[in-house]
Amino acid sequence: MEASMNCLRCKGDMEQGFLLDHSHNSNFAGKWVKGSPERSTLSDAAVKTPVHTKEIVTYRCTACGYLESYAH
């Protein structure tokens, strides 16, 4: 991404961060997964391995709070 981004809604400054996935008492950065989730009785989004994944980078507008996410 660019060094300096502006919000698509209010043109405020955007700051880089990530979405935190807190599950099973562990913290993980969110990931984008190619395809559709596999539904099961134990999970809404089970994933077959190996899969194509990318870490999600999320930018937040410091003025209005708008979030914009990318999977580089």
Stockholm file with secondary structure:
# STOCKHOLM 1.0

chainA/1-72         MEASMNCLRCKGDMEQGFLLDHSHNSNFAGKWVKGSPERSTLSDAAVKTPVHTKEIVTYRCTACGYLESYAH
#=GR chainA/1-72 SS CCSSCBCTTTCCBEEEECCEEEETTEEEECEEESSCCBCCSSCSSBCCSSCCEEEEEEEEETTTCCEEEEEC
#=GC SS_cons        CCSSCBCTTTCCBEEEECCEEEETTEEEECEEESSCCBCCSSCSSBCCSSCCEEEEEEEEETTTCCEEEEEC
//
